[in-house]
C-alpha cells in the first residue's frame, strides 16, 4: 500500500455503471515524511476522505477487495485516512 | 516477494473494515529501495528484517478474511545465506545491504 495526499477530484458523467455513486479523487503520492513524490493516482474513495487529507492507497486487483468495490472496474482505492506516521 | 526492513508504523482510525485490528507497518525494501505500507501478518516489530509479499497474493495471508492490501509482511527473517556465507541482517549491515556477501556488487538485485 502507498501513502498519498488528496489534491483534487475527478468528475465523470459517462462511465461504467458500476462506478456510479463512487467518488474519484486525485492523490499525490507522498513519502513517510509527507513530502511529495513523483506521480499521482486517481483512486476510488471508500472512506469519505477529504481535500488535503493523508490517505492509504491500495493498488492493483486488491483494490477490488475494498468496501463496495467488489466486481467493479477499479485498480486503485483509498482504504484509510492516516492519523499518524511514526518512523523508528 | 522481497526482503524489507521495518522502519515505522502507520496509524489510521477511519479505514476499510477489512483492515480493522491489523497493524500497518512502514517497510523499506533492503538495502535502499522504496517504502511501502504493509499489513502485518506475523507480528513483526521495529528494525526487523521481514519477507514482504506484494500484489493480489498479499491478501491471501489473511484468508478467509478479505483484507484489501497489496503488500503484506508474511515472515520474519532469521538468517539469509548469500552464496554459502551467512549474511548479517540487523543494524550493522542492512543500511549498506549485503556488502559482506561474495557478490556484493550485485546487491541491487536483492
N, CA and C atoms of all chains as a GROMACS GRO file, in nm:
protein
  594
    1UNK      N    1   0.084  -0.120   0.000
    1UNK     CA    2   0.000   0.000   0.000
    1UNK      C    3   0.087   0.124   0.000
    2UNK      N    4   0.031   0.233  -0.043
    2UNK     CA    5   0.108   0.356  -0.057
    2UNK      C    6   0.044   0.468   0.023
    3UNK      N    7   0.126   0.569   0.054
    3UNK     CA    8   0.075   0.687   0.121
    3UNK      C    9   0.050   0.795   0.016
    4UNK      N   10  -0.057   0.869   0.034
    4UNK     CA   11  -0.088   0.976  -0.061
    4UNK      C   12  -0.158   1.092   0.007
    5UNK      N   13  -0.168   1.203  -0.067
    5UNK     CA   14  -0.242   1.319  -0.018
    5UNK      C   15  -0.341   1.359  -0.126
    6UNK      N   16  -0.462   1.387  -0.084
    6UNK     CA   17  -0.566   1.420  -0.182
    6UNK      C   18  -0.546   1.562  -0.232
    7UNK      N   19  -0.535   1.575  -0.363
    7UNK     CA   20  -0.510   1.707  -0.421
    7UNK      C   21  -0.621   1.750  -0.517
    8UNK      N   22  -0.717   1.664  -0.542
    8UNK     CA   23  -0.822   1.707  -0.634
    8UNK      C   24  -0.930   1.602  -0.653
    9UNK      N   25  -1.028   1.638  -0.730
    9UNK     CA   26  -1.139   1.545  -0.758
    9UNK      C   27  -1.154   1.526  -0.908
   10UNK      N   28  -1.218   1.418  -0.946
   10UNK     CA   29  -1.246   1.391  -1.086
   10UNK      C   30  -1.397   1.376  -1.099
   11UNK      N   31  -1.452   1.444  -1.199
   11UNK     CA   32  -1.595   1.429  -1.227
   11UNK      C   33  -1.610   1.363  -1.362
   12UNK      N   34  -1.687   1.257  -1.368
   12UNK     CA   35  -1.712   1.188  -1.495
   12UNK      C   36  -1.860   1.154  -1.503
   13UNK      N   37  -1.923   1.196  -1.610
   13UNK     CA   38  -2.066   1.168  -1.624
   13UNK      C   39  -2.088   1.034  -1.693
   14UNK      N   40  -2.023   1.018  -1.808
   14UNK     CA   41  -2.036   0.889  -1.877
   14UNK      C   42  -1.928   0.796  -1.825
   15UNK      N   43  -1.972   0.692  -1.759
   15UNK     CA   44  -1.874   0.598  -1.702
   15UNK      C   45  -1.938   0.462  -1.687
   16UNK      N   46  -1.858   0.366  -1.653
   16UNK     CA   47  -1.908   0.232  -1.630
   16UNK      C   48  -2.016   0.239  -1.522
   17UNK      N   49  -2.129   0.172  -1.544
   17UNK     CA   50  -2.238   0.180  -1.446
   17UNK      C   51  -2.197   0.136  -1.305
   18UNK      N   52  -2.097   0.051  -1.298
   18UNK     CA   53  -2.055   0.004  -1.166
   18UNK      C   54  -1.974   0.109  -1.091
   19UNK      N   55  -1.937   0.217  -1.161
   19UNK     CA   56  -1.866   0.327  -1.093
   19UNK      C   57  -1.961   0.436  -1.048
   20UNK      N   58  -2.088   0.421  -1.079
   20UNK     CA   59  -2.184   0.525  -1.041
   20UNK      C   60  -2.192   0.536  -0.888
   21UNK      N   61  -2.193   0.660  -0.840
   21UNK     CA   62  -2.201   0.682  -0.696
   21UNK      C   63  -2.068   0.675  -0.625
   22UNK      N   64  -1.963   0.644  -0.699
   22UNK     CA   65  -1.831   0.636  -0.635
   22UNK      C   66  -1.756   0.768  -0.658
   23UNK      N   67  -1.688   0.813  -0.553
   23UNK     CA   68  -1.613   0.937  -0.562
   23UNK      C   69  -1.472   0.909  -0.612
   24UNK      N   70  -1.431   0.983  -0.713
   24UNK     CA   71  -1.296   0.965  -0.768
   24UNK      C   72  -1.209   1.082  -0.724
   25UNK      N   73  -1.097   1.051  -0.662
   25UNK     CA   74  -1.009   1.156  -0.609
   25UNK      C   75  -0.870   1.144  -0.670
   26UNK      N   76  -0.808   1.259  -0.692
   26UNK     CA   77  -0.669   1.262  -0.739
   26UNK      C   78  -0.578   1.263  -0.617
   27UNK      N   79  -0.488   1.168  -0.611
   27UNK     CA   80  -0.399   1.157  -0.496
   27UNK      C   81  -0.254   1.172  -0.541
   28UNK      N   82  -0.184   1.262  -0.478
   28UNK     CA   83  -0.040   1.278  -0.500
   28UNK      C   84   0.031   1.181  -0.406
   29UNK      N   85   0.124   1.104  -0.457
   29UNK     CA   86   0.198   1.011  -0.371
   29UNK      C   87   0.294   1.089  -0.282
   30UNK      N   88   0.308   1.046  -0.158
   30UNK     CA   89   0.399   1.113  -0.064
   30UNK      C   90   0.488   1.010   0.005
   31UNK      N   91   0.601   1.058   0.059
   31UNK     CA   92   0.687   0.969   0.136
   31UNK      C   93   0.645   0.975   0.284
   32UNK      N   94   0.704   0.890   0.370
   32UNK     CA   95   0.661   0.887   0.511
   32UNK      C   96   0.675   1.021   0.582
   33UNK      N   97   0.763   1.110   0.534
   33UNK     CA   98   0.778   1.242   0.595
   33UNK      C   99   0.674   1.341   0.546
   34UNK      N  100   0.595   1.302   0.449
   34UNK     CA  101   0.492   1.391   0.398
   34UNK      C  102   0.533   1.471   0.276
   35UNK      N  103   0.654   1.446   0.227
   35UNK     CA  104   0.700   1.519   0.108
   35UNK      C  105   0.641   1.456  -0.018
   36UNK      N  106   0.612   1.541  -0.115
   36UNK     CA  107   0.556   1.493  -0.240
   36UNK      C  108   0.656   1.404  -0.313
   37UNK      N  109   0.602   1.299  -0.375
   37UNK     CA  110   0.683   1.215  -0.461
   37UNK      C  111   0.630   1.228  -0.602
   38UNK      N  112   0.704   1.170  -0.694
   38UNK     CA  113   0.660   1.177  -0.833
   38UNK      C  114   0.534   1.094  -0.852
   39UNK      N  115   0.445   1.143  -0.936
   39UNK     CA  116   0.331   1.063  -0.977
   39UNK      C  117   0.206   1.090  -0.897
   40UNK      N  118   0.094   1.051  -0.952
   40UNK     CA  119  -0.034   1.066  -0.886
   40UNK      C  120  -0.123   0.948  -0.925
   41UNK      N  121  -0.231   0.932  -0.854
   41UNK     CA  122  -0.326   0.825  -0.884
   41UNK      C  123  -0.466   0.882  -0.880
   42UNK      N  124  -0.553   0.831  -0.964
   42UNK     CA  125  -0.695   0.856  -0.948
   42UNK      C  126  -0.752   0.733  -0.879
   43UNK      N  127  -0.803   0.753  -0.758
   43UNK     CA  128  -0.847   0.639  -0.678
   43UNK      C  129  -0.993   0.656  -0.636
   44UNK      N  130  -1.060   0.542  -0.620
   44UNK     CA  131  -1.197   0.543  -0.571
   44UNK      C  132  -1.195   0.558  -0.420
   45UNK      N  133  -1.276   0.649  -0.368
   45UNK     CA  134  -1.278   0.673  -0.224
   45UNK      C  135  -1.379   0.581  -0.156
   46UNK      N  136  -1.332   0.505  -0.056
   46UNK     CA  137  -1.424   0.418   0.018
   46UNK      C  138  -1.438   0.459   0.164
   47UNK      N  139  -1.367   0.565   0.205
   47UNK     CA  140  -1.367   0.602   0.347
   47UNK      C  141  -1.407   0.749   0.370
   48UNK      N  142  -1.462   0.813   0.267
   48UNK     CA  143  -1.505   0.953   0.277
   48UNK      C  144  -1.390   1.046   0.315
   49UNK      N  145  -1.282   1.033   0.243
   49UNK     CA  146  -1.167   1.120   0.266
   49UNK      C  147  -1.193   1.258   0.206
   50UNK      N  148  -1.120   1.357   0.255
   50UNK     CA  149  -1.140   1.494   0.208
   50UNK      C  150  -1.013   1.556   0.154
   51UNK      N  151  -1.029   1.677   0.101
   51UNK     CA  152  -0.920   1.751   0.039
   51UNK      C  153  -0.802   1.766   0.135
   52UNK      N  154  -0.684   1.743   0.087
   52UNK     CA  155  -0.555   1.757   0.158
   52UNK      C  156  -0.532   1.650   0.265
   53UNK      N  157  -0.623   1.557   0.280
   53UNK     CA  158  -0.600   1.455   0.383
   53UNK      C  159  -0.497   1.353   0.337
   54UNK      N  160  -0.422   1.300   0.435
   54UNK     CA  161  -0.327   1.193   0.407
   54UNK      C  162  -0.405   1.062   0.406
   55UNK      N  163  -0.384   0.982   0.305
   55UNK     CA  164  -0.461   0.859   0.293
   55UNK      C  165  -0.373   0.739   0.262
   56UNK      N  166  -0.435   0.625   0.278
   56UNK     CA  167  -0.372   0.497   0.249
   56UNK      C  168  -0.434   0.445   0.119
   57UNK      N  169  -0.348   0.415   0.022
   57UNK     CA  170  -0.396   0.372  -0.110
   57UNK      C  171  -0.362   0.227  -0.134
   58UNK      N  172  -0.455   0.155  -0.193
   58UNK     CA  173  -0.425   0.019  -0.233
   58UNK      C  174  -0.439   0.012  -0.385
   59UNK      N  175  -0.343  -0.053  -0.447
   59UNK     CA  176  -0.336  -0.056  -0.592
   59UNK      C  177  -0.352  -0.197  -0.645
   60UNK      N  178  -0.386  -0.207  -0.771
   60UNK     CA  179  -0.393  -0.338  -0.835
   60UNK      C  180  -0.524  -0.409  -0.805
   61UNK      N  181  -0.526  -0.538  -0.829
   61UNK     CA  182  -0.652  -0.612  -0.815
   61UNK      C  183  -0.699  -0.617  -0.670
   62UNK      N  184  -0.609  -0.595  -0.575
   62UNK     CA  185  -0.651  -0.592  -0.435
   62UNK      C  186  -0.746  -0.477  -0.407
   63UNK      N  187  -0.743  -0.374  -0.492
   63UNK     CA  188  -0.833  -0.260  -0.472
   63UNK      C  189  -0.978  -0.304  -0.481
   64UNK      N  190  -1.002  -0.410  -0.553
   64UNK     CA  191  -1.142  -0.458  -0.566
   64UNK      C  192  -1.191  -0.522  -0.436
   65UNK      N  193  -1.102  -0.546  -0.342
   65UNK     CA  194  -1.146  -0.602  -0.214
   65UNK      C  195  -1.190  -0.493  -0.118
   66UNK      N  196  -1.169  -0.368  -0.154
   66UNK     CA  197  -1.213  -0.258  -0.068
   66UNK      C  198  -1.365  -0.256  -0.062
   67UNK      N  199  -1.416  -0.189   0.043
   67UNK     CA  200  -1.560  -0.189   0.067
   67UNK      C  201  -1.637  -0.132  -0.053
   68UNK      N  202  -1.731  -0.209  -0.105
   68UNK     CA  203  -1.816  -0.161  -0.214
   68UNK      C  204  -1.752  -0.168  -0.351
   69UNK      N  205  -1.634  -0.226  -0.361
   69UNK     CA  206  -1.565  -0.229  -0.490
   69UNK      C  207  -1.562  -0.369  -0.552
   70UNK      N  208  -1.637  -0.461  -0.494
   70UNK     CA  209  -1.636  -0.596  -0.549
   70UNK      C  210  -1.691  -0.595  -0.692
   71UNK      N  211  -1.621  -0.661  -0.781
   71UNK     CA  212  -1.662  -0.671  -0.922
   71UNK      C  213  -1.680  -0.536  -0.989
   72UNK      N  214  -1.602  -0.439  -0.948
   72UNK     CA  215  -1.606  -0.310  -1.018
   72UNK      C  216  -1.473  -0.289  -1.091
   73UNK      N  217  -1.475  -0.210  -1.198
   73UNK     CA  218  -1.351  -0.186  -1.272
   73UNK      C  219  -1.264  -0.082  -1.202
   74UNK      N  220  -1.199  -0.126  -1.094
   74UNK     CA  221  -1.121  -0.036  -1.009
   74UNK      C  222  -0.983  -0.096  -0.988
   75UNK      N  223  -0.878  -0.017  -1.003
   75UNK     CA  224  -0.746  -0.070  -0.969
   75UNK      C  225  -0.669   0.022  -0.874
   76UNK      N  226  -0.739   0.118  -0.815
   76UNK     CA  227  -0.677   0.198  -0.709
   76UNK      C  228  -0.790   0.245  -0.617
   77UNK      N  229  -0.774   0.223  -0.488
   77UNK     CA  230  -0.878   0.261  -0.393
   77UNK      C  231  -0.815   0.323  -0.269
   78UNK      N  232  -0.889   0.417  -0.210
   78UNK     CA  233  -0.847   0.476  -0.082
   78UNK      C  234  -0.913   0.393   0.027
   79UNK      N  235  -0.830   0.330   0.114
   79UNK     CA  236  -0.885   0.240   0.214
   79UNK      C  237  -0.862   0.288   0.357
   80UNK      N  238  -0.798   0.402   0.374
   80UNK     CA  239  -0.779   0.452   0.510
   80UNK      C  240  -0.738   0.598   0.511
   81UNK      N  241  -0.774   0.665   0.620
   81UNK     CA  242  -0.728   0.802   0.642
   81UNK      C  243  -0.618   0.796   0.747
   82UNK      N  244  -0.502   0.848   0.713
   82UNK     CA  245  -0.385   0.833   0.800
   82UNK      C  246  -0.390   0.938   0.912
   83UNK      N  247  -0.382   0.891   1.036
   83UNK     CA  248  -0.373   0.982   1.151
   83UNK      C  249  -0.229   1.020   1.177
   84UNK      N  250  -0.142   0.919   1.171
   84UNK     CA  251  -0.004   0.940   1.214
   84UNK      C  252   0.088   0.841   1.145
   85UNK      N  253   0.205   0.889   1.107
   85UNK     CA  254   0.310   0.801   1.055
   85UNK      C  255   0.429   0.817   1.148
   86UNK      N  256   0.470   0.707   1.213
   86UNK     CA  257   0.586   0.718   1.302
   86UNK      C  258   0.700   0.635   1.247
   87UNK      N  259   0.818   0.695   1.247
   87UNK     CA  260   0.936   0.623   1.200
   87UNK      C  261   1.031   0.598   1.316
   88UNK      N  262   1.091   0.479   1.315
   88UNK     CA  263   1.180   0.442   1.425
   88UNK      C  264   1.316   0.508   1.408
   89UNK      N  265   0.798  -1.137  -0.409
   89UNK     CA  266   0.829  -1.122  -0.269
   89UNK      C  267   0.972  -1.069  -0.257
   90UNK      N  268   0.997  -0.993  -0.154
   90UNK     CA  269   1.131  -0.942  -0.134
   90UNK      C  270   1.158  -0.920   0.015
   91UNK      N  271   1.284  -0.888   0.046
   91UNK     CA  272   1.320  -0.862   0.185
   91UNK      C  273   1.305  -0.713   0.215
   92UNK      N  274   1.259  -0.684   0.333
   92UNK     CA  275   1.242  -0.545   0.372
   92UNK      C  276   1.280  -0.526   0.517
   93UNK      N  277   1.293  -0.400   0.556
   93UNK     CA  278   1.321  -0.368   0.696
   93UNK      C  279   1.209  -0.281   0.749
   94UNK      N  280   1.158  -0.316   0.866
   94UNK     CA  281   1.051  -0.238   0.925
   94UNK      C  282   1.110  -0.107   0.978
   95UNK      N  283   1.061   0.006   0.925
   95UNK     CA  284   1.117   0.134   0.967
   95UNK      C  285   1.016   0.222   1.041
   96UNK      N  286   0.893   0.175   1.054
   96UNK     CA  287   0.796   0.256   1.127
   96UNK      C  288   0.656   0.198   1.120
   97UNK      N  289   0.560   0.278   1.168
   97UNK     CA  290   0.421   0.233   1.172
   97UNK      C  291   0.331   0.343   1.118
   98UNK      N  292   0.214   0.301   1.074
   98UNK     CA  293   0.112   0.395   1.029
   98UNK      C  294  -0.012   0.375   1.114
   99UNK      N  295  -0.067   0.484   1.165
   99UNK     CA  296  -0.189   0.476   1.245
   99UNK      C  297  -0.305   0.534   1.166
  100UNK      N  298  -0.414   0.460   1.158
  100UNK     CA  299  -0.531   0.507   1.086
  100UNK      C  300  -0.655   0.464   1.162
  101UNK      N  301  -0.743   0.561   1.190
  101UNK     CA  302  -0.866   0.529   1.263
  101UNK      C  303  -0.979   0.495   1.166
  102UNK      N  304  -0.995   0.583   1.069
  102UNK     CA  305  -1.101   0.559   0.971
  102UNK      C  306  -1.040   0.478   0.857
  103UNK      N  307  -1.082   0.354   0.846
  103UNK     CA  308  -1.022   0.268   0.744
  103UNK      C  309  -1.122   0.161   0.702
  104UNK      N  310  -1.087   0.092   0.596
  104UNK     CA  311  -1.170  -0.017   0.548
  104UNK      C  312  -1.191  -0.120   0.659
  105UNK      N  313  -1.312  -0.176   0.667
  105UNK     CA  314  -1.340  -0.269   0.776
  105UNK      C  315  -1.251  -0.393   0.771
  106UNK      N  316  -1.201  -0.425   0.653
  106UNK     CA  317  -1.110  -0.539   0.640
  106UNK      C  318  -0.976  -0.515   0.706
  107UNK      N  319  -0.944  -0.388   0.731
  107UNK     CA  320  -0.815  -0.355   0.794
  107UNK      C  321  -0.827  -0.338   0.944
  108UNK      N  322  -0.948  -0.350   0.998
  108UNK     CA  323  -0.968  -0.333   1.142
  108UNK      C  324  -0.884  -0.433   1.220
  109UNK      N  325  -0.812  -0.384   1.319
  109UNK     CA  326  -0.734  -0.472   1.405
  109UNK      C  327  -0.601  -0.516   1.346
  110UNK      N  328  -0.571  -0.470   1.226
  110UNK     CA  329  -0.444  -0.508   1.162
  110UNK      C  330  -0.339  -0.400   1.187
  111UNK      N  331  -0.215  -0.444   1.198
  111UNK     CA  332  -0.105  -0.350   1.215
  111UNK      C  333  -0.051  -0.309   1.078
  112UNK      N  334  -0.033  -0.178   1.061
  112UNK     CA  335   0.022  -0.127   0.936
  112UNK      C  336   0.167  -0.087   0.960
  113UNK      N  337   0.258  -0.146   0.885
  113UNK     CA  338   0.400  -0.120   0.903
  113UNK      C  339   0.458  -0.048   0.782
  114UNK      N  340   0.552   0.042   0.811
  114UNK     CA  341   0.630   0.104   0.704
  114UNK      C  342   0.749   0.013   0.678
  115UNK      N  343   0.762  -0.036   0.557
  115UNK     CA  344   0.870  -0.129   0.526
  115UNK      C  345   0.951  -0.076   0.408
  116UNK      N  346   1.083  -0.066   0.429
  116UNK     CA  347   1.171  -0.026   0.320
  116UNK      C  348   1.236  -0.149   0.261
  117UNK      N  349   1.229  -0.160   0.131
  117UNK     CA  350   1.297  -0.271   0.065
  117UNK      C  351   1.447  -0.258   0.086
  118UNK      N  352   1.514  -0.366   0.129
  118UNK     CA  353   1.658  -0.356   0.153
  118UNK      C  354   1.734  -0.377   0.023
  119UNK      N  355   1.848  -0.309   0.006
  119UNK     CA  356   1.909  -0.220   0.105
  119UNK      C  357   1.850  -0.079   0.106
  120UNK      N  358   1.823  -0.020  -0.008
  120UNK     CA  359   1.777   0.119  -0.009
  120UNK      C  360   1.664   0.140  -0.108
  121UNK      N  361   1.566   0.053  -0.104
  121UNK     CA  362   1.458   0.059  -0.201
  121UNK      C  363   1.344   0.149  -0.157
  122UNK      N  364   1.231   0.139  -0.227
  122UNK     CA  365   1.116   0.222  -0.194
  122UNK      C  366   1.048   0.177  -0.064
  123UNK      N  367   0.971   0.269  -0.006
  123UNK     CA  368   0.898   0.239   0.118
  123UNK      C  369   0.753   0.208   0.083
  124UNK      N  370   0.700   0.099   0.140
  124UNK     CA  371   0.558   0.070   0.123
  124UNK      C  372   0.494   0.053   0.261
  125UNK      N  373   0.363   0.066   0.263
  125UNK     CA  374   0.288   0.036   0.384
  125UNK      C  375   0.237  -0.107   0.369
  126UNK      N  376   0.278  -0.194   0.460
  126UNK     CA  377   0.240  -0.334   0.451
  126UNK      C  378   0.158  -0.375   0.573
  127UNK      N  379   0.062  -0.463   0.552
  127UNK     CA  380  -0.017  -0.515   0.663
  127UNK      C  381   0.058  -0.631   0.726
  128UNK      N  382   0.067  -0.629   0.859
  128UNK     CA  383   0.146  -0.730   0.930
  128UNK      C  384   0.063  -0.857   0.951
  129UNK      N  385   0.119  -0.970   0.910
  129UNK     CA  386   0.051  -1.098   0.929
  129UNK      C  387   0.120  -1.185   1.033
  130UNK      N  388   0.237  -1.143   1.082
  130UNK     CA  389   0.316  -1.232   1.169
  130UNK      C  390   0.360  -1.168   1.300
  131UNK      N  391   0.329  -1.044   1.325
  131UNK     CA  392   0.372  -0.979   1.448
  131UNK      C  393   0.514  -0.925   1.443
  132UNK      N  394   0.552  -0.869   1.332
  132UNK     CA  395   0.687  -0.812   1.316
  132UNK      C  396   0.696  -0.680   1.390
  133UNK      N  397   0.820  -0.643   1.427
  133UNK     CA  398   0.841  -0.520   1.502
  133UNK      C  399   0.948  -0.434   1.440
  134UNK      N  400   0.973  -0.321   1.507
  134UNK     CA  401   1.066  -0.221   1.455
  134UNK      C  402   1.206  -0.279   1.431
  135UNK      N  403   1.264  -0.246   1.321
  135UNK     CA  404   1.401  -0.282   1.290
  135UNK      C  405   1.420  -0.423   1.238
  136UNK      N  406   1.314  -0.501   1.236
  136UNK     CA  407   1.331  -0.640   1.194
  136UNK      C  408   1.335  -0.651   1.042
  137UNK      N  409   1.412  -0.749   0.997
  137UNK     CA  410   1.414  -0.780   0.855
  137UNK      C  411   1.300  -0.878   0.827
  138UNK      N  412   1.220  -0.846   0.729
  138UNK     CA  413   1.100  -0.925   0.703
  138UNK      C  414   1.090  -0.962   0.556
  139UNK      N  415   0.996  -1.052   0.532
  139UNK     CA  416   0.970  -1.103   0.400
  139UNK      C  417   0.838  -1.040   0.356
  140UNK      N  418   0.840  -0.964   0.250
  140UNK     CA  419   0.722  -0.889   0.207
  140UNK      C  420   0.664  -0.952   0.082
  141UNK      N  421   0.534  -0.972   0.082
  141UNK     CA  422   0.464  -1.026  -0.034
  141UNK      C  423   0.385  -0.913  -0.099
  142UNK      N  424   0.401  -0.894  -0.228
  142UNK     CA  425   0.332  -0.787  -0.299
  142UNK      C  426   0.226  -0.844  -0.392
  143UNK      N  427   0.135  -0.759  -0.428
  143UNK     CA  428   0.035  -0.798  -0.527
  143UNK      C  429  -0.090  -0.857  -0.464
  144UNK      N  430  -0.175  -0.909  -0.547
  144UNK     CA  431  -0.300  -0.965  -0.502
  144UNK      C  432  -0.279  -1.074  -0.396
  145UNK      N  433  -0.170  -1.146  -0.414
  145UNK     CA  434  -0.141  -1.259  -0.324
  145UNK      C  435  -0.118  -1.214  -0.180
  146UNK      N  436  -0.085  -1.086  -0.162
  146UNK     CA  437  -0.060  -1.036  -0.027
  146UNK      C  438  -0.181  -1.055   0.063
  147UNK      N  439  -0.300  -1.046   0.005
  147UNK     CA  440  -0.420  -1.060   0.088
  147UNK      C  441  -0.448  -1.206   0.122
  148UNK      N  442  -0.386  -1.299   0.053
  148UNK     CA  443  -0.408  -1.440   0.082
  148UNK      C  444  -0.357  -1.477   0.221
  149UNK      N  445  -0.263  -1.399   0.273
  149UNK     CA  446  -0.208  -1.428   0.406
  149UNK      C  447  -0.316  -1.420   0.513
  150UNK      N  448  -0.426  -1.350   0.485
  150UNK     CA  449  -0.528  -1.328   0.587
  150UNK      C  450  -0.654  -1.410   0.562
  151UNK      N  451  -0.650  -1.499   0.464
  151UNK     CA  452  -0.768  -1.579   0.434
  151UNK      C  453  -0.816  -1.651   0.560
  152UNK      N  454  -0.946  -1.669   0.578
  152UNK     CA  455  -1.055  -1.636   0.486
  152UNK      C  456  -1.101  -1.491   0.493
  153UNK      N  457  -1.038  -1.407   0.576
  153UNK     CA  458  -1.080  -1.267   0.582
  153UNK      C  459  -1.040  -1.196   0.453
  154UNK      N  460  -1.121  -1.100   0.411
  154UNK     CA  461  -1.090  -1.019   0.294
  154UNK      C  462  -1.020  -0.893   0.339
  155UNK      N  463  -0.891  -0.888   0.323
  155UNK     CA  464  -0.813  -0.770   0.362
  155UNK      C  465  -0.765  -0.700   0.235
  156UNK      N  466  -0.809  -0.576   0.213
  156UNK     CA  467  -0.769  -0.507   0.090
  156UNK      C  468  -0.628  -0.453   0.099
  157UNK      N  469  -0.532  -0.537   0.068
  157UNK     CA  470  -0.392  -0.493   0.070
  157UNK      C  471  -0.318  -0.552  -0.048
  158UNK      N  472  -0.216  -0.481  -0.095
  158UNK     CA  473  -0.131  -0.539  -0.197
  158UNK      C  474   0.014  -0.547  -0.148
  159UNK      N  475   0.032  -0.537  -0.014
  159UNK     CA  476   0.163  -0.559   0.046
  159UNK      C  477   0.143  -0.613   0.187
  160UNK      N  478   0.202  -0.728   0.216
  160UNK     CA  479   0.189  -0.788   0.349
  160UNK      C  480   0.325  -0.836   0.397
  161UNK      N  481   0.343  -0.829   0.530
  161UNK     CA  482   0.460  -0.891   0.592
  161UNK      C  483   0.420  -1.033   0.627
  162UNK      N  484   0.482  -1.130   0.560
  162UNK     CA  485   0.440  -1.269   0.577
  162UNK      C  486   0.542  -1.355   0.652
  163UNK      N  487   0.660  -1.301   0.683
  163UNK     CA  488   0.758  -1.377   0.759
  163UNK      C  489   0.861  -1.283   0.820
  164UNK      N  490   0.917  -1.325   0.934
  164UNK     CA  491   1.029  -1.253   0.994
  164UNK      C  492   1.155  -1.332   0.962
  165UNK      N  493   1.252  -1.265   0.902
  165UNK     CA  494   1.371  -1.336   0.854
  165UNK      C  495   1.470  -1.356   0.968
  166UNK      N  496   1.517  -1.480   0.986
  166UNK     CA  497   1.620  -1.509   1.086
  166UNK      C  498   1.758  -1.493   1.025
  167UNK      N  499   1.782  -1.564   0.918
  167UNK     CA  500   1.914  -1.555   0.852
  167UNK      C  501   1.896  -1.561   0.701
  168UNK      N  502   1.993  -1.507   0.633
  168UNK     CA  503   1.998  -1.517   0.487
  168UNK      C  504   2.138  -1.564   0.452
  169UNK      N  505   2.148  -1.662   0.365
  169UNK     CA  506   2.280  -1.705   0.318
  169UNK      C  507   2.297  -1.653   0.176
  170UNK      N  508   2.402  -1.576   0.157
  170UNK     CA  509   2.429  -1.519   0.025
  170UNK      C  510   2.546  -1.597  -0.032
  171UNK      N  511   2.522  -1.679  -0.130
  171UNK     CA  512   2.623  -1.777  -0.169
  171UNK      C  513   2.627  -1.881  -0.059
  172UNK      N  514   2.743  -1.915  -0.009
  172UNK     CA  515   2.750  -2.012   0.100
  172UNK      C  516   2.782  -1.945   0.232
  173UNK      N  517   2.786  -1.809   0.231
  173UNK     CA  518   2.820  -1.737   0.354
  173UNK      C  519   2.694  -1.680   0.418
  174UNK      N  520   2.676  -1.700   0.547
  174UNK     CA  521   2.561  -1.636   0.612
  174UNK      C  522   2.578  -1.485   0.611
  175UNK      N  523   2.467  -1.414   0.600
  175UNK     CA  524   2.472  -1.269   0.588
  175UNK      C  525   2.409  -1.208   0.711
  176UNK      N  526   2.476  -1.111   0.772
  176UNK     CA  527   2.417  -1.043   0.887
  176UNK      C  528   2.300  -0.959   0.842
  177UNK      N  529   2.198  -0.948   0.927
  177UNK     CA  530   2.077  -0.878   0.885
  177UNK      C  531   2.052  -0.748   0.957
  178UNK      N  532   2.081  -0.746   1.088
  178UNK     CA  533   2.035  -0.633   1.167
  178UNK      C  534   2.134  -0.519   1.170
  179UNK      N  535   2.086  -0.408   1.219
  179UNK     CA  536   2.155  -0.281   1.241
  179UNK      C  537   2.282  -0.258   1.158
  180UNK      N  538   2.386  -0.341   1.182
  180UNK     CA  539   2.516  -0.310   1.124
  180UNK      C  540   2.520  -0.323   0.973
  181UNK      N  541   2.431  -0.404   0.915
  181UNK     CA  542   2.450  -0.431   0.773
  181UNK      C  543   2.334  -0.392   0.682
  182UNK      N  544   2.215  -0.375   0.737
  182UNK     CA  545   2.101  -0.357   0.648
  182UNK      C  546   2.107  -0.226   0.570
  183UNK      N  547   2.166  -0.124   0.629
  183UNK     CA  548   2.172   0.003   0.560
  183UNK      C  549   2.265  -0.004   0.438
  184UNK      N  550   2.369  -0.083   0.452
  184UNK     CA  551   2.463  -0.091   0.342
  184UNK      C  552   2.435  -0.211   0.253
  185UNK      N  553   2.332  -0.287   0.287
  185UNK     CA  554   2.299  -0.401   0.202
  185UNK      C  555   2.392  -0.517   0.231
  186UNK      N  556   2.387  -0.618   0.147
  186UNK     CA  557   2.466  -0.739   0.171
  186UNK      C  558   2.610  -0.720   0.130
  187UNK      N  559   2.674  -0.617   0.188
  187UNK     CA  560   2.807  -0.582   0.143
  187UNK      C  561   2.908  -0.692   0.176
  188UNK      N  562   2.878  -0.771   0.279
  188UNK     CA  563   2.974  -0.872   0.316
  188UNK      C  564   2.967  -0.998   0.231
  189UNK      N  565   2.867  -1.009   0.148
  189UNK     CA  566   2.849  -1.130   0.069
  189UNK      C  567   2.950  -1.140  -0.042
  190UNK      N  568   2.963  -1.258  -0.098
  190UNK     CA  569   3.062  -1.279  -0.204
  190UNK      C  570   3.027  -1.204  -0.332
  191UNK      N  571   2.899  -1.171  -0.350
  191UNK     CA  572   2.859  -1.099  -0.471
  191UNK      C  573   2.811  -0.960  -0.435
  192UNK      N  574   2.890  -0.890  -0.358
  192UNK     CA  575   2.848  -0.761  -0.306
  192UNK      C  576   2.812  -0.663  -0.417
  193UNK      N  577   2.874  -0.678  -0.531
  193UNK     CA  578   2.846  -0.586  -0.641
  193UNK      C  579   2.708  -0.609  -0.701
  194UNK      N  580   2.645  -0.718  -0.666
  194UNK     CA  581   2.512  -0.747  -0.719
  194UNK      C  582   2.402  -0.712  -0.621
  195UNK      N  583   2.432  -0.628  -0.524
  195UNK     CA  584   2.335  -0.608  -0.416
  195UNK      C  585   2.204  -0.546  -0.464
  196UNK      N  586   2.207  -0.478  -0.575
  196UNK     CA  587   2.083  -0.417  -0.624
  196UNK      C  588   1.980  -0.521  -0.664
  197UNK      N  589   2.026  -0.640  -0.689
  197UNK     CA  590   1.932  -0.744  -0.732
  197UNK      C  591   1.852  -0.801  -0.616
  198UNK      N  592   1.897  -0.775  -0.495
  198UNK     CA  593   1.828  -0.838  -0.381
  198UNK      C  594   1.687  -0.785  -0.367
   0.00000   0.00000   0.00000
